[in-house]
């Protein structure tokens, strides 16, 4: 038995090592055809130096962006345009191609000449850790045109005003990167960045090397391709520089291991939403099997890489089992079904789904705090140290919202400042044109207060919510946002979640926005196939304010615990919450003394679970077995030697090698 366990461990370790080398092609652009694929790339426009004292004006014109003969051409030109003396192009894949981990590759030729600065690089999509450089930057290829034989791989991190950089240059044995196409590759894993040119590894960055700074490379990043003219690093062009200059790109490709492939689609939907799309990459030769939560249905796409889902009123995971030549793995996305249209509205997932912005010299730190919070475990606090020109030069942003024309909406949230009479503004804008739809200023106090804004949508379409904080220096704290269609009120259950306490209990918490008279809550836990009531809490009743409730399950099981709430109104009507899962990790089991003489003691056993033991010799023959009493196993009567102790704890088994002497 003991030898068998060793063999299984060897097989598991070997398979992990092999899978780490198996990449699946999940995204590519080979630049076939005669125009840029705008479903993958978005051109950026404008001058202003782009933070590096650059001289060009980026445009989306065919003069600066061309696709022909199987390559993309980014063309830098010397011309007077919109007040600039040079034009070029800058393309990005934000919200069209965003990834965590993988192998990222481009085959390209660079321009040459003094003042040219081409780059193939990546930025954080949502910047959940704060504004650059807190969100991180990965430069897969960048060089300056007067040293066109040296390409640099770099990554940036740190805090505002305290930029940190690690970088290494690769020098071609002969010629320049302008002469021929070369392949630039980044392999990005959870704690490591590896840089290659033409298959040669020349630079490795690690999570350990950035300490004590935060490692921001565990969030989604997107591509950028650009050619800057001038700037702090290359300097301005001179008489030796000829124009036009071209960066020519043969292809850009993304590979991922199966375990890193995400399910993409909305992570928050209104109850009974129809035609929601969820997808994974269309991997050549792969097969797909999908499943959705109870109450939801797959209306099309089963066994393909993309499905359409009609939702009920229960939250849960959308699963996709993917099988390719690399093996089989299951990807998932947790989808919350709620009338609250704001995802991660309480900052319990830090700044996930929120973005930050600083402009015009403004400076602020965006922090998640765990002390003096309003509700739950976390709140967001923004410490403004330098205002900009406009109130909107410091922003906390939530995208992914939608208006329905002439529909009433209500926003509520909790906030405070470090002083009374501090002002902030909430604005709803068009995320593409930045046109203002609805806005209101709020005056905060130095204690937590709830603020409400009711309004009517003037149009239909995508909407972005901006929280503008650039008027005063100081600290602003925010929590527990609720954004709903007013027509959906009255509302019953909101924000149902669970957390594990340090006493190995599970604390459930939720909010209400409206309760009918004489209502109460039943807390239910799934046991086998049946829901069991484990507690009851009286409602606050007849309140249009948000109220917070808590209940502690003192006897959960190890592993996944599933809960739901049942709200009963005075007329007997029942409302059910979404079902949540809370994982209670098993304690680490420890035995002592080892070697043992008379008794073996056990630490880490849950007293609510049944525990028994078996002892085997190294040939797998049973020596003794029994129930465990007072966390002690008597071994005085067994002979001296080496044995395997098997503990049966509930439904799981733990094995230990024991020496008796």
KOLGU-310653 format. One record per residue (C-alpha): residue in one letter; x, y, z. Coordinates in steps of 0.1 Angstrom, whole numbers, plus 2048, in hexadecimal, padded with zeros to 3 digits. Layout:
<sites>
AXYZ;...
</sites>
This chain:
<sites>
X800800800;X81C818809;X82F8127E9;X80F8167D5;X80A8397E4;X82E8437DB;X8278377B7;X80884C7B5;X81A86B7C1;X8348667A6;X81A86478B;X809884797;X829897797;X83388A775;X811894766;X8148B7774;X8368BB765;X82A8AF743;X80B8C5742;X8208E4749;X82F8E0727;X80D8DC714;X8008FC705;X7DF9006F3;X7DA91B6D9;X7BE9306E6;X7C19516D2;X7D395D6B3;X7D4978699;X7E796F679;X7DD990668;X7CE97F64A;X7B7995635;X7BA9BA62E;X7AE9CB64E;X7B49CB673;X79D9B3686;X78A9CC69D;X77B9AF6B1;X79F9A96BE;X7B09CA6BD;X7A69EE6C5;X7BBA0B6B9;X7C2A276D2;X7C5A4B6C7;X7D4A6B6D3;X7F4A7D6DC;X7FEA8B6FE;X81EA77703;X80DA58711;X820A5B731;X842A58720;X847A7A70F;X83FA696EE;X83CA7F6CF;X824A6D6B8;X7FEA6F6B4;X7EFA4C6B4;X7D3A48699;X7BCA2D68C;X7C3A37668;X7CDA2064C;X7ECA36649;X7F8A2866A;X7E7A0566B;X7E79ED64E;X7E19C864A;X7ED9B862A;X7FF99961D;X7FB98763E;X80A9A1655;X8009C066A;X8139E0663;X8159FB67E;X823A1966B;X834A3667C;X835A55666;X844A78667;X827A90660;X814AAC670;X7F4A9E67F;X7DEAAE69A;X7FBAC26A7;X814AA56A7;X832AA1690;X82EA7B68F;X813A6168C;X812A3C695;X7FAA216A3;X7F4A106C4;X7DD9F16C5;X7D09DE6E3;X7B99C06EA;X7AA9CC70B;X7889BB711;X78D9A86F1;X7AB9946FA;X7B399271F;X7C6975730;X7D5968751;X7F395274A;X7FE94172A;X81794370E;X8159646FB;X8289676DA;X82C97F6BD;X84297C69D;X84C99E691;X8659B6682;X86D9D7692;X8749FA684;X896A09686;X8A4A2C68C;X8AAA466A7;X88AA4F6BA;X876A2F6B2;X868A1A6CF;X8549FB6C4;X8449E46DE;X8309C46E3;X8249C5706;X8079BF71F;X7F49D3739;X7DB9C9755;X7B89CA748;X7A69D3768;X7C39E077D;X7B49D279D;X7D39DB7B1;X7D19FF7A7;X7DFA1778D;X7FFA1177A;X818A05785;X8049F27A0;X7F19DF785;X8119D4774;X8209D5751;X8309B973C;X8469C371F;X84C9A5709;X85F9B86EF;X86B9DC6EE;X8899ED6E0;X896A0E6D5;X89DA136B0;X8C1A1F6B3;X8CA9FE6C4;X8B49E76AE;X8C99C86B6;X8BE9C86DB;X89B9BE6E7;X8919C270B;X87A9AC720;X86D9BF73F;X8529C0759;X8479DE76E;X8369DF790;X8379F47B0;X823A107BE;X81AA337B1;X839A487B1;X84EA297B8;X852A16797;X8659F5799;X8739E4779;X8859C4771;X8939C174E;X8AC9AE738;X8B89B5715;X8BE99B6FA;X8D89A46DF;X8D69936BD;X8F69806B3;X8F5993693;X8DF9AC681;X8C19BF68F;X89D9B7697;X8949CD679;X8A59B5661;X88F997665;X871989678;X87897C69B;X86196B6B4;X85C97B6D6;X84C9666F1;X841969715;X83894B72B;X824957748;X81C941766;X80F949788;X830952797;X847956779;X84C969759;X86495973F;X86F96D720;X87B95D700;X8889696DE;X8879506C2;X8839346DC;X8A193F6F1;X899946716;X8AC966720;X89997473E;X88496775B;X87197C775;X86296C794;X8499767AF;X8639727C9;X87998C7B8;X8609A87BC;X85C9A67E2;X8539BA7F6;X83E9C97D9;X81E9B97CE;X81F9A07B0;X8049AD79A;X80799277F;X7EA97D78B;X7CF991779;X7C3994755;X7DA9A673D;X7D59B1719;X7ED9B76FB;X7FA9D86ED;X80D9DD6CD;X81A9FF6C5;X836A146B6;X83EA336CA;X852A506BB;X868A626D3;X865A5F6F8;X87AA5E717;X88DA3F70E;X895A426E9;X896A686E6;X88AA7A6C8;X891A706A4;X8AFA81694;X8BCA87671;X8C5A6266D;X8A2A56673;X88EA4E653;X868A4C650;X851A3A64D;X85CA1F665;X8489FE668;X8439E4683;X8379C5670;X8259AA683;X821987674;X80C979690;X80297C6B5;X7F895C6C7;X7ED9516EA;X7F192E6F8;X7E492271A;X7E590372F;X7C38F3733;X7C38FC758;X7C7921750;X7AB924736;X78E939744;X76993873C;X76095B730;X73E96C732;X72B98174B;X73197976F;X71298B77B;X6EF98976B;X6CC994774;X6B497877E;X6A5966760;X6BD976747;X6BC965726;X6D695F70A;X6F596471F;X71495870D;X73194471D;X74F93870A;X77292970C;X78C92B6F0;X7859166D1;X7A38FF6D3;X7A98EA6B4;X79E8C66BA;X7908CC6DD;X76F8C06EB;X7598D2704;X73F8C971E;X72C8E4730;X7168E574F;X703902760;X6F3907782;X6D18FA78C;X6B590F77D;X6CA91B75F;X6C990A73D;X6E190771F;X6CD911701;X6E890C6E7;X70C9036E3;X7118E46F8;X7308D06EC;X73E8F06DC;X75590B6EA;X7389236EF;X7169206FF;X6F7935704;X6E7934727;X6C493E734;X6C7946759;X6AF93F776;X6B3950797;X6D093B7A6;X6F59437A4;X71092979E;X72C91E788;X72C919762;X7438FC75C;X7548F173C;X7688D173A;X7828D471E;X7948B670F;X7B18BC6F7;X7D28AB6EE;X7DF8BA70F;X7C58A6724;X7A58B0735;X79E8CD74C;X77F8DF759;X77C905758;X76191976A;X75393B770;X73E94378E;X71F957783;X70B96B79C;X6E696F795;X6DB98F7A6;X6C79AE7A1;X6E69C17AB;X6F69CB78A;X7189D2799;X7309B579B;X7479B37BA;X7329D07C8;X7409CB7EB;X7659C87E3;X7679A57F3;X77B99B7D3;X7919BA7D7;X7909CF7B7;X7849B47A0;X76D9C3785;X7779E6790;X7919FC77F;X7A5A1978B;X7B0A39778;X7C8A5677F;X7CEA73768;X7DCA96765;X7F5A91781;X7DCA8479A;X7E9A6A7B3;X7D6A527CA;X7D9A2F7D9;X7BDA177D4;X7BB9FF7F1;X7A69E27FE;X7A39E5824;X7989CB83D;X7949E185C;X7789F9863;X7649EC845;X73F9F2840;X7349CE838;X7449AD831;X7699A9834;X7769C581D;X7709E8811;X7819FE7F7;X794A1D802;X7A4A377EB;X7BFA4D7FA;X7C2A6D7E4;X7E4A7E7E8;X7E3A947CA;X7C5AA17B7;X7C5AA6791;X7B5AC177C;X793AB177B;X77EA9E794;X77FA8077D;X7A5A7E77C;X7A2A65799;X788A4A792;X77CA2879E;X76AA19780;X7519FC77C;X74A9F2758;X7339D8749;X7119E9752;X6F49EE73A;X6D7A07739;X6B4A0072C;X6A5A2071E;X68DA33734;X692A1A751;X695A25775;X6B4A1B788;X6BFA1E7AC;X6E4A1F7B8;X6ECA1C7DD;X70DA197EF;X71FA1F810;X73BA38813;X750A4D82A;X76DA65829;X789A6F841;X778A91846;X755A9E843;X749AB1824;X75FA9D80B;X74FA9B7E9;X74FA7F7CF;X73AA7A7B0;X72AA5B7A0;X726A5E77A;X717A45761;X727A4A73F;X72BA3B71C;X74AA2571F;X754A2C6FB;X74CA516F5;X74DA5C71A;X72CA6E716;X71CA75738;X6FAA6573E;X6F3A69763;X707A78780;X704A837A4;X71CA927BE;X71BA857E2;X729A96801;X738A7D818;X73DA7D83E;X757A6D854;X740A5085D;X731A34848;X711A41838;X6FAA3381D;X6F5A487FD;X6DAA437E3;X6D5A4F7BF;X6B6A497AB;X6B4A52786;X6A6A49764;X6BCA3C748;X6BBA5472A;X6C5A39710;X6CCA1470B;X6EFA05709;X70F9FE71C;X717A1473A;X736A1A750;X733A26774;X74FA3E77F;X755A497A2;X768A6A7A0;X77EA727BD;X795A8D7B0;X788AAC7C2;X798AA97E5;X7B6A977F4;X7AFA7F810;X7A0A5C815;X77FA4F807;X771A2D810;X756A1B7FC;X7429FB801;X7229E77F9;X7169F67D8;X6F49ED7CB;X6E89F67A8;X6C69EA79E;X6A99F0787;X690A0279D;X6749EE78D;X6839CE79C;X67C9DB7C0;X6719CF7D9;X6919BB7DC;X69699E7F4;X6B898D7F6;X6D999D7EC;X6FE9977F1;X6FA974800;X71D967808;X731952821;X753954831;X76793B846;X770948869;X78F94087D;X77A929892;X772913874;X74E91F874;X73E92F855;X72F952858;X713959840;X70A97D838;X6F098E821;X6DE9AF81B;X6BB9BA814;X6AE9D8802;X6899D3809;X6769BC820;X6519B6822;X6419B9845;X64799C85E;X66098A847;X67B973854;X69895E847;X69F939848;X6C392F843;X6C590E831;X6E38F682B;X6E38DB810;X6E78B9820;X6E889D807;X6CC8A57EF;X6B68B8808;X6B78DC816;X6B78DD83C;X6AE8FB851;X6CB904868;X6BF925875;X6A6941875;X6A9967876;X68D980879;X68C99C85F;X68F9C1866;X66F9C6851;X6609E383E;X6829F2837;X68DA02817;X6B1A05824;X6CC9EB81F;X6CF9D583E;X6EA9BC846;X6E5999855;X6FD97F862;X6F995B86C;X715943878;X71491E86F;X72790F88C;X7278EB87E;X7308EB85A;X7418CE848;X7648CD83A;X7648D5815;X7478E6802;X7298F2816;X70B8FE802;X6F2918810;X6D392B806;X6BC943816;X696941817;X68496181F;X66095D829;X64997B826;X62A98283D;X613972823;X628953822;X63995B801;X65C94C7FF;X67A95C7EE;X69B9487E9;X6BE9557E6;X6D89487CF;X6EB9297DB;X70E92F7E7;X72B9177EE;X74391D80A;X76290780C;X76E8FE82F;X7928F182B;X79C8D383E;X7B48D885B;X7D78CB857;X7D88A9869;X7F88A487E;X802885892;X81B8838AE;X8328758BC;X84186489E;X85484D8A6;X83A8418BE;X83C82A8DC;X81B8278ED;X80283F8DD;X7FE8558BE;X7EC8768C3;X7D98888A7;X7D58AE8A2;X7BD8BE88A;X79F8A788B;X77C8B7889;X76A8AA8A8;X74A8A9895;X75688E87C;X75A869882;X77E85E882;X78C83A881;X7AE82C87A;X7C080E86A;X7E480486D;X7F67F0852;X8197E184F;X82E7EA830;X8217CB81E;X7FD7D9821;X7F17C183C;X7D97CF856;X7E87CF879;X7CC7E088D;X7AF7F8889;X79480989E;X78382A8A7;X7978478B4;X7908528D7;X79B8748E5;X7B18798C6;X7C885C8D1;X7D283B8C1;X7E28208D8;X80080F8C7;X8117FE8E5;X8057DC8DB;X8127DC8B6;X8367D18AF;X8527E98A7;X8577F2883;X84B809867;X82580B861;X80B81F84D;X7F0830861;X7D083684F;X7B784F85E;X79384E852;X786872858;X76287484C;X76486A828;X788870822;X7A885D82B;X7CA86A837;X7EA854837;X80885884D;X82984484F;X82E83A874;X84D82C886;X8458178A5;X8628108BD;
</sites>
